[in-house]
Amino acid sequence: MPGTTYQLSFDMAGNFAAPPVIKPLAVTINGVTSNFTFDTTGRSGSAMGWTTHTLTFVADDLASTVLFVSDVTASGGSLNAGAALDNVRIGPPGAPAAAAVAVPLDWVQWLAALAIVMAVAVGMRRRARNR
């Protein structure tokens, strides 16, 4: 609802097995970007070190877009080397977690999105090569 204040919360960690050690995460809501980092030093699969972050925003339309980007390519990372996200939820500010709406981020959806991006990139590369 336009003019309504919401709170976005998410847990962040990072891919500890690939460079860079410091994982960036840009979160953009309605065109406003907030930047976060996560240090993977000493982390492992059983000790990811999840940290919770919270942002408050005001909806500017009937729908608001939330975009998470962890681009590590400039510092030597690959497509799977960035930040890790879990427990993404949106609700009224200060509301208990149970009152927030969880945003599903299951691995099947992430893998499907990655497959689409890679297919588009391969298609574009082939098209450029055939010119």
Buried (B, 14 or more C-beta within 10 A) or exposed (E): EEEEEBBBBBBBBBBBEBBBBEBBBBBBBBEEEEEBEBEBEEBEEEEBBBEEBEBEBEBBEEEBEBEBEBEBEEEEBEBEBBBBBEBBBBBEEEEEEEEBEEEEBEEEEEEEEEEEEEEEEEEEEEEEEEE
